[in-house]
Amino acid sequence: MSEQGKAVVHADKVKAPIAIGSRGLLITTLDEAWRFAQYVCASNLAPKGLEKPEAIVVAIQFGLELGLTPFQALQSVAVINGKPTLYGDSLLGLCMGAGVFDFARFREWMEGAEETNLTAYCQAARKGMTEPVVRSFSMADAKRAGLLGKEPWQKYPRRMLQMRARAFCLRDVFPDILRGVHAYEEFVGAESDWSASVATRPITVIAERLNELQKKEVTDGQCESEGQAR
C-alpha cells in the first residue's frame, strides 16, 4: 500500500463536525443522527424504552415528522409495547404551535366527584370552525376499561382523566397535525388492549432494520476505502 493510499484511508476515518445552530445541533444526515444517538446513550440521558442508539434515531425521525427537535422528541416520546406515543402535554403543544389553534375556545374542566362519577372534559376548535368539539372521559369509562387500581391511575385519577379527554378531543380536531399519533396517557395501564387493537409496526422492529442499514453503510464505506487504497 502506498503512502498516498494510507493517507486516503486515514482521511476517510475523520468525521465531519456536526453544525450547531440557534436551536442546537443541526442533524442533517443519518450518520449525524446515529452519532448523536450514541452520545445520548453514553450520557445515560436516554429515556426508558429508548436506551439503544437505533431506537433513539427512530424516535428522532418520529419527532421530526411531527415538527419536534431531536431532544424534544426524546423528552416527548414514550414507548408502550414497542410503539411510540407522545405525552399529553406534547400533543397539546404541537396543536398550539401549528397556527390554526383557536386559543379563545380551548377549555378543560371537570365535573362530579371521584366517589360518584368524576368526568373530565376538553373543548377545542380550529380557527374558522363554527362549533368547538367537546370530548369527555369519566371514572365510569375508566372502570369499564379496567384501568382503576392500576398505576398511574390509582395515584393520579384526575390527571389521567384529563389526558384521556384531551387526547380524544385533539386527535378529532387536529388529525392533520397529530397524524394518528396517540397520547401515552390513552394506553398506560391498558398496554395489552392496545397491543391487540392497534396494527402498528413496533419501534423495535424498525430500529433493528435501521441497525442493519447502519452496519451496511459502514461495511460499504470500508470496502470503498480499501479500494481507493489499492
C-alpha positions in Angstrom: 0.0 0.0 0.0 1.4 3.4 -1.0 1.9 6.3 1.4 -0.8 8.1 -0.6 -3.2 5.2 -0.1 -2.6 5.3 3.6 -3.5 9.0 3.7 -6.8 8.3 1.9 -7.8 5.6 4.5 -6.9 8.0 7.3 -8.9 10.8 5.8 -12.0 8.6 5.5 -11.9 7.9 9.2 -12.2 11.6 10.1 -15.8 12.5 11.0 -17.0 15.9 9.9 -18.2 18.0 12.8 -22.0 18.4 13.4 -23.0 22.0 12.9 -24.7 23.9 15.8 -27.5 26.4 15.2 -29.6 28.6 17.4 -31.7 25.6 18.5 -28.8 23.2 19.0 -27.2 20.5 16.8 -28.2 20.6 13.1 -28.7 17.0 12.3 -29.0 16.6 8.5 -27.8 13.0 7.8 -28.4 9.5 9.1 -24.7 9.4 10.2 -25.1 12.5 12.3 -28.3 11.2 13.8 -26.5 7.9 14.7 -23.6 9.8 16.3 -26.0 11.9 18.3 -27.8 8.8 19.5 -24.6 7.3 20.6 -23.8 10.4 22.6 -27.2 10.2 24.3 -26.7 6.6 25.2 -23.2 7.4 26.6 -24.6 10.2 28.7 -27.2 8.0 30.4 -29.9 10.5 29.5 -31.8 8.1 27.2 -35.5 7.7 28.4 -36.8 4.3 29.3 -37.6 2.4 26.1 -35.1 4.3 24.1 -31.9 3.0 25.6 -30.4 1.8 22.3 -29.0 4.1 19.6 -31.2 2.5 17.0 -34.3 3.3 19.0 -33.1 6.9 19.6 -32.6 7.5 15.9 -36.1 6.2 15.1 -37.6 8.4 17.9 -35.8 11.4 16.4 -37.2 10.7 13.0 -40.7 10.2 14.6 -40.4 13.6 16.2 -39.0 15.4 13.1 -42.1 14.3 11.1 -44.2 16.0 13.8 -42.1 19.1 14.0 -40.1 18.3 17.1 -36.4 18.9 17.6 -34.3 15.8 18.5 -34.2 16.5 22.2 -37.9 17.5 22.2 -38.6 14.1 20.7 -36.6 12.3 23.3 -38.5 14.2 26.0 -41.9 13.7 24.5 -41.8 10.1 23.1 -43.0 7.3 25.4 -42.8 3.7 24.2 -45.6 1.3 25.1 -45.3 -2.3 23.9 -42.6 -1.2 21.4 -44.8 1.5 19.9 -44.2 5.3 20.1 -46.7 7.7 21.7 -46.5 11.3 22.9 -47.2 12.6 26.4 -50.4 14.6 26.5 -48.7 17.9 27.1 -46.6 17.4 23.9 -49.8 16.7 22.0 -51.3 20.0 23.1 -48.0 21.8 22.4 -47.9 20.6 18.8 -51.5 21.7 18.2 -51.0 25.1 19.9 -47.9 25.7 17.8 -49.5 24.8 14.5 -51.0 28.3 13.7 -54.6 27.0 13.4 -55.3 26.6 17.2 -58.2 28.7 18.5 -56.9 29.7 21.9 -60.1 31.5 22.9 -62.2 28.4 22.7 -59.9 25.9 24.3 -61.1 24.7 27.7 -60.5 21.8 30.1 -62.7 21.2 33.2 -64.0 18.5 35.5 -67.4 17.7 36.9 -68.6 15.4 39.6 -66.6 13.7 42.4 -64.4 10.7 42.5 -66.8 9.0 44.8 -69.6 9.3 42.3 -68.6 9.8 38.6 -65.9 12.3 38.1 -65.7 13.3 34.4 -63.0 15.3 32.6 -63.9 17.4 29.6 -61.9 19.0 26.9 -63.1 21.6 24.3 -61.0 22.6 21.3 -61.5 24.3 17.9 -59.6 25.3 14.9 -59.7 28.8 13.6 -62.7 29.2 11.4 -64.7 26.3 12.9 -68.3 27.1 13.6 -68.6 24.9 16.7 -65.9 23.6 19.0 -65.5 19.9 19.7 -66.0 18.6 23.2 -64.8 15.2 24.4 -65.0 13.6 27.8 -63.7 10.7 29.8 -65.2 9.6 33.2 -64.4 7.3 36.1 -67.1 5.0 34.7 -65.2 4.9 31.4 -62.0 4.1 33.3 -63.7 1.3 35.2 -65.2 -0.3 32.1 -61.7 -0.2 30.5 -60.2 -1.9 33.6 -57.9 1.0 34.4 -58.8 1.7 38.0 -56.5 0.2 40.5 -53.6 0.3 38.0 -50.6 2.7 38.0 -50.7 5.6 37.5 -54.5 5.7 37.5 -54.5 4.7 41.2 -52.4 7.6 42.3 -53.4 10.3 39.7 -57.0 9.7 38.6 -57.8 13.3 37.8 -54.7 13.8 35.7 -55.3 10.6 33.8 -58.9 11.5 33.1 -57.8 14.9 31.9 -55.2 13.5 29.5 -57.7 10.9 28.1 -60.3 13.6 27.3 -57.6 15.9 25.9 -56.2 13.2 23.6 -59.7 12.3 22.2 -60.5 15.9 21.6 -57.2 17.0 20.0 -57.0 13.9 17.7 -60.5 14.6 16.4 -59.9 18.3 15.8 -56.3 18.2 14.6 -55.8 14.9 12.7 -53.5 16.6 10.1 -51.2 17.8 12.8 -51.1 14.7 15.0 -51.2 12.3 12.1 -52.7 9.4 14.1 -50.3 9.7 17.0 -51.8 8.6 20.3 -51.2 10.1 23.7 -49.2 8.0 26.2 -52.0 8.5 28.8 -54.5 6.8 26.5 -52.8 3.5 26.9 -50.8 3.4 30.1 -52.4 0.8 32.2 -54.0 -0.8 29.2 -51.0 -1.9 27.3 -52.3 -5.3 26.5 -55.5 -3.9 25.0 -53.6 -1.5 22.8 -51.2 -4.3 21.6 -54.2 -6.3 20.4 -56.1 -3.4 18.8 -53.5 -1.3 17.1 -51.8 -2.7 14.0 -48.6 -0.7 14.0 -45.0 -1.8 13.3 -43.1 -1.9 16.7 -40.4 0.7 17.0 -38.0 -2.1 17.9 -38.5 -3.8 14.6 -37.8 -0.5 12.8 -34.8 0.0 15.0 -33.4 -3.4 14.1 -33.8 -2.7 10.4 -32.0 0.7 10.9 -29.2 -1.1 12.7 -28.8 -3.4 9.7 -28.7 -0.4 7.3 -26.1 1.4 9.5 -23.9 -1.7 9.5 -24.2 -2.0 5.8 -23.2 1.7 5.3 -20.1 1.1 7.5 -19.1 -2.1 5.6 -19.6 -0.4 2.2 -17.5 2.6 3.4 -14.7 0.3 4.5 -14.8 -1.6 1.2 -14.6 1.7 -0.8 -11.7 3.0 1.3 -9.8 -0.3 0.8 -10.4 0.0 -3.0 -9.1 3.6 -3.0 -6.1 2.5 -1.0 -5.2 -0.2 -3.6 
